[in-house]
């Protein structure tokens, strides 16, 4: 499969950066550092005709001020670009319970200019907001040997060859600080990626028990929290036979009752299968998407 615009092999990565840049999660990127780190994990992201967003999610989730509700619309938009990218976009586990309508609603909240998307699909790079590289300007210097050859070929006057090489241009204090900060950020994020892939190999997540009072009318036997997610196990399976509209209202009410750091509430049946999911998404005022299975 090829991209709609005949882009480069790195087009899926640039498309991801483009979607994030125009979303509420833009504070997590906008710099060349993220492109470098994700580029180093390119084989984990793109495998054949698959574009797996799980490694990118794990990397961004480790960054300060991460909010899954801000990132999910951007990833939903990348999912909607499957035909343009020529790749099957695999959403991270935290989004795999969402239906097509929910994903479409999320994607619609991110506005990406058509011209920028077309540029990326043709193989262009996303313009970054922060300067993490040394400016590409150079101080005035004498002509290079290649330039002198061109002048001689055109009949121009030749210049005497200098006896010594001109001194190499020195970086300013500001440029040195920029290089040091960028290198430090790459190193820190590189260690974060390594740690995340080690964690990914573990089969069990760390869950902590919590009171079930937030569930309201949902009959939970117990509830546990792991990061921004809370999972509850039903005490009475009869709840699954209630009208869908009523269950959705109860799921939304339970999510609102949870602490602000919780972005998703899952309900499992006693056997362990997930039967309902409620998630925050969208710009403020934030909205709740409820999926029943």
TIPARO-246506 format. One record per residue: x, y, z of N, C-alpha, C in turn; residue in one letter. Coordinates in pm, whole numbers, padded with zeros to 5 digits, always signed. Layout:
# residues N
XYZXYZXYZA;...
//
This chain:
# residues 293
+00084-00119+00000+00000+00000+00000+00088+00125+00000X;+00045+00229-00069+00120+00354-00074+00032+00467-00025X;+00095+00578+00013+00019+00692+00059-00052+00757-00058X;-00159+00830-00025-00240+00894-00129-00159+00993-00210X;-00063+01062-00141+00015+01162-00212+00152+01113-00253X;+00178+00981-00240+00308+00928-00277+00418+00973-00184X;+00389+00984-00052+00484+01035+00045+00598+00939+00072X;+00684+00979+00168+00801+00900+00203+00765+00792+00305X;+00866+00712+00342+00843+00605+00440+00810+00663+00576X;+00853+00787+00602+00826+00850+00732+00695+00929+00735X;+00616+00920+00631+00491+00996+00625+00397+00963+00742X;+00376+00836+00782+00288+00809+00896+00332+00881+01023X;+00463+00884+01050+00514+00953+01168+00486+01103+01160X;+00510+01162+01044+00483+01306+01027+00334+01335+01041X;+00250+01243+00992+00105+01262+01006+00064+01261+01153X;+00126+01172+01231+00098+01168+01375+00138+01299+01441X;+00257+01350+01409+00303+01477+01466+00210+01591+01425X;+00162+01587+01300+00072+01692+01251-00058+01693+01330X;-00117+01574+01351-00244+01566+01425-00226+01613+01569X;-00117+01572+01633-00094+01613+01772-00072+01765+01779X;+00001+01818+01681+00033+01962+01681-00093+02048+01679X;-00198+02002+01614-00322+02080+01603-00427+02039+01706X;-00390+01954+01801-00484+01909+01904-00453+01978+02036X;-00533+01948+02138-00509+02003+02271-00387+01940+02336X;-00333+01834+02275-00212+01771+02327-00087+01830+02267X;-00099+01945+02199+00015+02004+02130+00129+02039+02225X;+00096+02059+02353+00202+02093+02449+00298+01975+02472X;+00259+01854+02428+00346+01737+02444+00449+01728+02333X;+00430+01806+02227+00520+01798+02111+00545+01938+02060X;+00565+01951+01929+00597+02080+01872+00748+02100+01862X;+00826+02003+01907+00971+02017+01900+01032+01905+01818X;+01156+01926+01774+01225+01823+01697+01264+01705+01783X;+01266+01724+01916+01309+01616+02005+01214+01497+01995X;+01083+01523+01997+00988+01412+01990+01002+01337+01858X;+01024+01410+01747+01043+01343+01618+01165+01252+01623X;+01272+01296+01688+01393+01215+01696+01370+01088+01777X;+01300+01101+01890+01278+00984+01975+01183+00885+01908X;+01072+00935+01853+00980+00846+01783+01047+00785+01661X;+01131+00863+01593+01203+00809+01478+01293+00693+01517X;+01350+00700+01639+01433+00590+01686+01355+00463+01713X;+01223+00477+01734+01137+00361+01758+01050+00331+01636X;+01095+00376+01517+01013+00366+01397+00974+00221+01365X;+01064+00127+01389+01033-00012+01358+00922-00066+01446X;+00907-00010+01567+00797-00053+01653+00666+00012+01612X;+00674+00132+01554+00554+00203+01511+00502+00150+01378X;+00590+00134+01281+00548+00093+01146+00606-00043+01113X;+00517-00139+01095+00558-00275+01060+00475-00320+00940X;+00538-00320+00824+00465-00358+00703+00355-00257+00674X;+00231-00307+00666+00117-00220+00639+00047-00174+00767X;+00111-00193+00883+00051-00155+01011+00124-00034+01069X;+00047+00058+01125+00101+00174+01196+00047+00165+01338X;+00129+00116+01431+00088+00090+01569+00113+00213+01655X;+00005+00270+01710+00017+00392+01789+00043+00366+01936X;+00047+00240+01979+00068+00210+02121+00202+00262+02173X;+00315+00242+02101+00442+00295+02153+00440+00447+02169X;+00375+00518+02075+00366+00664+02085+00284+00703+02207X;+00173+00631+02230+00088+00658+02347+00169+00641+02475X;+00243+00533+02486+00319+00505+02607+00427+00610+02631X;+00491+00654+02523+00592+00759+02536+00529+00889+02586X;+00420+00930+02525+00357+01057+02562+00293+01049+02700X;+00243+00931+02737+00180+00915+02869+00280+00935+02982X;+00409+00920+02953+00512+00938+03055+00555+01083+03069X;+00502+01172+02983+00543+01311+02988+00461+01390+03090X;+00518+01497+03146+00444+01581+03241+00318+01640+03177X;+00215+01655+03258+00088+01714+03215+00017+01634+03107X;+00046+01502+03101-00025+01419+03003-00172+01405+03041X;-00258+01419+02944-00403+01402+02963-00454+01319+02846X;-00498+01197+02874-00539+01109+02765-00655+01167+02684X;-00743+01245+02749-00856+01304+02677-00809+01407+02574X;-00690+01465+02595-00636+01560+02499-00570+01488+02381X;-00512+01371+02408-00439+01300+02302-00531+01213+02216X;-00636+01155+02274-00720+01061+02200-00779+01119+02071X;-00828+01245+02069-00881+01297+01942-00777+01300+01831X;-00651+01331+01866-00546+01333+01763-00522+01194+01705X;-00520+01092+01792-00499+00956+01742-00621+00907+01663X;-00740+00951+01705-00860+00916+01629-00854+00977+01488X;-00798+01098+01479-00784+01162+01347-00686+01084+01260X;-00574+01040+01318-00478+00960+01241-00545+00831+01193X;-00630+00772+01277-00703+00652+01239-00791+00679+01117X;-00851+00799+01112-00938+00833+00999-00860+00854+00870X;-00728+00867+00880-00643+00887+00762-00587+00757+00707X;-00638+00643+00750-00585+00514+00706-00572+00507+00553X;-00680+00545+00483-00677+00538+00337-00573+00630+00276X;-00553+00747+00336-00456+00841+00284-00313+00795+00310X;-00292+00729+00426-00157+00685+00463-00121+00550+00401X;-00222+00475+00358-00194+00343+00304-00151+00245+00411X;-00189+00270+00536-00154+00184+00648-00277+00152+00731X;-00277+00035+00794-00379+00002+00892-00334+00060+01024X;-00405+00160+01074-00368+00229+01197-00424+00151+01316X;-00335+00106+01404-00374+00029+01522-00375+00122+01642X;-00492+00141+01701-00505+00231+01816-00445+00167+01941X;-00403+00249+02038-00351+00193+02164-00463+00121+02241X;-00429+00030+02333-00530-00045+02408-00635+00044+02474X;-00596+00162+02522-00689+00250+02591-00801+00300+02500X;-00786+00286+02366-00887+00336+02273-00956+00227+02193X;-00919+00103+02214-00970-00004+02129-01116-00040+02159X;-01169+00008+02271-01310-00017+02302-01402+00086+02240X;-01347+00191+02181-01430+00297+02124-01490+00255+01990X;-01615+00294+01967-01681+00262+01842-01646+00362+01732X;-01687+00331+01609-01655+00417+01495-01715+00556+01511X;-01837+00565+01563-01901+00696+01580-01825+00781+01682X;-01784+00717+01792-01709+00790+01895-01576+00840+01841X;-01508+00755+01764-01380+00795+01706-01400+00910+01607X;-01507+00902+01528-01534+01008+01431-01562+01140+01501X;-01639+01135+01612-01668+01257+01688-01541+01317+01746X;-01454+01231+01796-01327+01281+01851-01242+01345+01742X;-01229+01274+01628-01145+01324+01519-01195+01459+01469X;-01326+01479+01472-01383+01604+01421-01347+01725+01506X;-01300+01702+01629-01264+01815+01716-01125+01869+01685X;-01048+01800+01601-00912+01845+01566-00915+01901+01424X;-00879+02026+01410-00882+02093+01279-00740+02101+01221X;-00715+02025+01117-00585+02027+01049-00603+02092+00912X;-00531+02199+00883-00544+02264+00751-00515+02164+00638X;-00600+02166+00536-00586+02072+00425-00450+02085+00357X;-00399+02208+00348-00270+02228+00281-00157+02160+00358X;-00162+02165+00492-00057+02101+00571-00063+01949+00559X;-00185+01894+00558-00199+01750+00542-00149+01706+00404X;-00185+01784+00301-00140+01749+00166+00012+01751+00157X;+00074+01848+00224+00220+01856+00223+00283+01733+00288X;+00227+01691+00400+00279+01572+00469+00261+01447+00383X;+00146+01435+00318+00121+01318+00233+00214+01313+00113X;+00267+01431+00074+00364+01434-00037+00506+01409+00012X;+00523+01387+00143+00656+01359+00196+00717+01472+00273X;+00639+01580+00297+00692+01694+00371+00698+01668+00520X;+00769+01756+00590+00781+01745+00735+00692+01849+00802X;+00649+01817+00924+00564+01908+01001+00650+02023+01052X;+00600+02144+01038+00671+02260+01090+00660+02261+01241X;+00773+02275+01310+00772+02273+01456+00763+02414+01511X;+00709+02424+01633+00689+02553+01696+00809+02597+01779X;+00882+02500+01836+00995+02533+01922+01126+02513+01846X;+01225+02593+01876+01355+02581+01809+01445+02494+01894X;+01465+02369+01852+01549+02276+01926+01677+02246+01850X;+01696+02311+01738+01815+02287+01658+01890+02419+01639X;+02019+02407+01604+02096+02527+01575+02039+02590+01448X;+02018+02721+01448+01966+02786+01327+02053+02753+01207X;+01991+02740+01090+02062+02697+00972+02129+02813+00899X;+02158+02921+00972+02230+03033+00911+02378+03017+00940X;+02463+03060+00847+02606+03048+00863+02671+03185+00850X;+02779+03210+00923+02848+03338+00907+02911+03350+00768X;+02935+03475+00728+02997+03496+00596+03133+03429+00593X;+03162+03365+00481+03290+03296+00467+03335+03302+00322X;+03461+03269+00297+03513+03272+00161+03454+03158+00081X;+03464+03169-00051+03409+03066-00139+03474+02931-00113X;+03396+02826-00129+03449+02691-00117+03520+02653-00245X;+03604+02546-00241+03670+02501-00366+03572+02471-00476X;+03455+02413-00440+03356+02382-00544+03303+02509-00608X;+03279+02613-00527+03230+02738-00582+03335+02801-00674X;+03465+02791-00637+03569+02847-00722+03576+02774-00857X;+03551+02640-00852+03550+02563-00977+03441+02613-01070X;+03323+02638-01011+03211+02685-01092+03246+02819-01156X;+03310+02908-01078+03344+03040-01132+03445+03028-01246X;+03545+02937-01229+03642+02919-01336+03576+02866-01462X;+03480+02771-01444+03411+02713-01559+03330+02818-01632X;+03282+02919-01559+03201+03024-01621+03288+03135-01676X;+03419+03120-01661+03506+03223-01716+03537+03334-01620X;+03498+03319-01496+03523+03424-01397+03666+03419-01351X;+03709+03521-01281+03847+03529-01233+03872+03425-01126X;+03992+03371-01128+04029+03275-01025+04087+03347-00906X;+04074+03286-00791+04125+03346-00668+04241+03263-00617X;+04339+03328-00558+04450+03251-00501+04403+03164-00388X;+04460+03045-00381+04422+02950-00278+04485+02991-00145X;+04408+03005-00041+04465+03048+00086+04560+02942+00139X;+04665+02988+00209+04762+02895+00263+04710+02818+00382X;+04616+02874+00455+04561+02806+00574+04410+02802+00564X;+04353+02703+00630+04207+02690+00631+04146+02796+00721X;+04032+02849+00680+03965+02948+00767+03920+02881+00895X;+03918+02954+01005+03874+02894+01131+03729+02850+01124X;+03698+02739+01192+03560+02688+01193+03473+02785+01272X;+03353+02812+01221+03264+02905+01292+03232+02853+01432X;+03237+02943+01528+03210+02904+01668+03064+02930+01701X;+03012+02844+01787+02873+02859+01830+02863+02971+01932X;+02751+03041+01927+02726+03142+02029+02684+03073+02158X;+02684+03147+02269+02641+03090+02397+02498+03039+02388X;+02415+03112+02317+02274+03071+02303+02263+02941+02227X;+02343+02926+02120+02339+02804+02040+02391+02685+02121X;+02499+02709+02200+02551+02599+02283+02447+02553+02384X;+02377+02649+02445+02273+02611+02541+02163+02532+02473X;+02128+02573+02350+02023+02502+02276+02064+02358+02248X;+02192+02340+02206+02240+02205+02177+02239+02120+02303X;+02286+02175+02415+02292+02099+02540+02153+02060+02588X;+02058+02155+02578+01922+02125+02621+01860+02018+02533X;+01879+02028+02402+01822+01930+02310+01882+01792+02335X;+02015+01786+02355+02080+01658+02381+02031+01597+02511X;+02015+01682+02614+01965+01631+02741+01824+01578+02729X;+01740+01652+02653+01602+01607+02637+01595+01475+02562X;+01680+01461+02457+01682+01335+02383+01723+01220+02473X;+01824+01244+02557+01870+01137+02647+01761+01098+02746X;+01695+01199+02805+01590+01168+02903+01476+01092+02839X;+01433+01139+02720+01322+01073+02653+01363+00935+02603X;+01492+00920+02566+01539+00788+02526+01532+00689+02639X;+01573+00732+02761+01561+00644+02877+01415+00613+02906X;+01327+00713+02885+01185+00690+02910+01131+00583+02815X;+01172+00591+02687+01126+00491+02590+01174+00352+02630X;+01302+00342+02668+01357+00212+02708+01280+00156+02826X;+01251+00242+02924+01177+00195+03041+01036+00152+03006X;+00973+00228+02915+00837+00195+02877+00829+00062+02805X;+00928+00032+02720+00924-00096+02650+00952-00212+02744X;+01028-00187+02850+01046-00291+02951+00915-00315+03025X;+00846-00205+03057+00718-00219+03126+00615-00290+03038X;+00625-00263+02908+00530-00323+02815+00540-00475+02814X;+00658-00526+02844+00677-00671+02844+00614-00739+02965X;+00582-00662+03066+00517-00721+03185+00372-00752+03153X;+00325-00863+03200+00190-00906+03166+00083-00841+03254X;+00115-00808+03377+00015-00757+03470+00038-00610+03498X;-00071-00535+03504-00064-00396+03545-00086-00387+03695X;-00041-00276+03753-00055-00256+03896-00189-00187+03924X;-00278-00256+03995-00409-00203+04029-00420-00187+04180X;-00482-00079+04224-00502-00054+04365-00650-00046+04395X;-00693-00115+04503-00834-00116+04541-00878+00023+04585X;-01007+00052+04561-01064+00181+04602-01212+00161+04636X;-01272+00251+04714-01415+00240+04749-01503+00245+04625X;-01622+00187+04636-01712+00178+04521-01827+00279+04527X;-01824+00370+04625-01937+00463+04641-01960+00549+04516X;-01855+00576+04439-01869+00661+04320-01963+00600+04216X;-01980+00466+04221-02056+00395+04118-02206+00422+04123X;-02255+00477+04232-02397+00507+04242-02485+00383+04231X;-02568+00377+04127-02663+00266+04111-02601+00144+04043X;-02478+00153+04001-02414+00036+03939-02368-00059+04049X;-02418-00183+04051-02385-00276+04160-02245-00336+04147X;-02146-00269+04203-02009-00319+04195-01971-00397+04319X;-01900-00506+04296-01846-00584+04408-01715-00522+04457X;-01639-00468+04364-01511-00403+04398-01470-00310+04284X;-01375-00223+04317-01323-00130+04216-01173-00115+04238X;-01101-00096+04126-00956-00083+04131-00913+00028+04036X;-00801+00090+04069-00750+00199+03985-00608+00170+03940X;-00580+00201+03811-00444+00192+03756-00420+00318+03674X;-00346+00413+03730-00322+00539+03661-00451+00613+03634X;-00476+00651+03508-00596+00728+03476-00720+00642+03452X;-00713+00512+03479-00827+00423+03456-00876+00360+03585X;-01008+00345+03596-01071+00276+03708-01155+00162+03650X;-01141+00044+03707-01218-00072+03661-01301-00124+03777X;-01428-00150+03750-01517-00205+03851-01569-00340+03808X;-01586-00433+03903-01639-00566+03875-01780-00576+03930X;-01874-00617+03843-02014-00624+03883-02038-00729+03992X;-02124-00690+04083-02169-00784+04185-02293-00859+04138X;-02373-00792+04056-02499-00849+04008-02505-00833+03857X;-02507-00945+03785-02512-00942+03640-02643-00889+03584X;-02744-00874+03670-02873-00823+03623-02860-00681+03567X;-02756-00610+03610-02737-00473+03560-02720-00473+03408X;-02665-00580+03353-02643-00587+03209-02772-00596+03129X;-02882-00628+03197-03011-00640+03128-03095-00512+03137X;-03041-00410+03203-03113-00283+03210-03113-00217+03072X;-03205-00126+03044-03206-00056+02916-03072+00015+02893X;-03029+00017+02768-02900+00075+02735-02891+00222+02777X;-03000+00297+02756-02997+00440+02790-02973+00461+02940X;-03034+00375+03021-03017+00389+03165-02875+00354+03208X;-02821+00247+03148-02684+00210+03182-02585+00319+03141X;-02608+00380+03025-02519+00488+02983-02524+00606+03078X;-02644+00640+03127-02656+00750+03223-02580+00718+03351X;-02590+00594+03398-02522+00555+03520-02370+00554+03501X;-02323+00510+03384-02180+00510+03356-02126+00653+03355X;-02197+00744+03289-02153+00883+03284-02152+00945+03423X;-02255+00917+03504-02261+00971+03639-02145+00920+03724X;-02111+00791+03708-02000+00733+03784-01867+00798+03745X;-01846+00821+03616-01721+00884+03571-01709+01025+03625X;-01820+01099+03627-01816+01236+03682-01784+01236+03831X;-01821+01129+03901-01799+01122+04045-01655+01083+04080X;-01579+01037+03983-01441+00996+04008-01348+01118+04014X;-01228+01105+04073-01134+01218+04081-01097+01271+03943X;-01050+01395+03939-01020+01460+03811-00910+01390+03733X;-00823+01316+03800-00716+01247+03729-00758+01121+03658X;-00884+01081+03674-00935+00959+03609-01000+00997+03477X;-00957+00931+03369-01010+00961+03236-01102+00852+03182X;-01100+00734+03243-01182+00624+03191-01232+00537+03305X;-01355+00488+03290-01417+00397+03387-01466+00275+03311X;-01420+00156+03351-01455+00031+03285-01537-00055+03379X;-01635-00124+03327-01716-00218+03406-01696-00358+03350X;-01655-00449+03438-01634-00588+03399-01742-00675+03459X;-01772-00783+03388-01858-00885+03447-01772-00973+03538X;-01831-01053+03627-01752-01134+03719-01646-01220+03650X;-01672-01264+03526-01575-01347+03454-01456-01268+03404X;-01466-01135+03406-01353-01051+03368-01369-00975+03239X;-01466-01008+03155-01484-00940+03027-01537-00798+03049X;-01484-00702+02973-01530-00564+02984-01664-00551+02912X;-01764-00498+02983-01898-00485+02925-01942-00341+02903X;-01872-00245+02963-01909-00105+02945-01786-00017+02971X;-01779+00094+02896-01667+00186+02910-01719+00329+02901X;-01672+00415+02991-01703+00558+02986-01571+00634+02985X;-01557+00730+02890-01431+00804+02878-01458+00953+02855X;-01370+01036+02911-01373+01179+02881-01305+01202+02747X;-01353+01298+02669-01286+01336+02545-01330+01476+02506X;-01258+01531+02407-01296+01660+02350-01244+01779+02429X;-01265+01898+02371-01223+02022+02433-01326+02065+02538X;-01281+02157+02624-01371+02205+02728-01484+02285+02665X;-01610+02260+02706-01646+02162+02810-01625+02017+02761X;-01554+01938+02842-01526+01801+02805-01656+01720+02797X;-01652+01616+02715-01768+01531+02696-01735+01388+02735X;-01838+01309+02754-01821+01169+02793-01874+01078+02684X;-01793+00981+02645-01835+00880+02548-01854+00748+02624X;-01971+00686+02606-02001+00560+02674-02022+00451+02570X;-01952+00339+02587-01964+00225+02497-02015+00105+02577X;-02119+00041+02526-02174-00080+02588-02147-00200+02499X;-02116-00314+02560-02089-00434+02481-02178-00547+02529X;
//
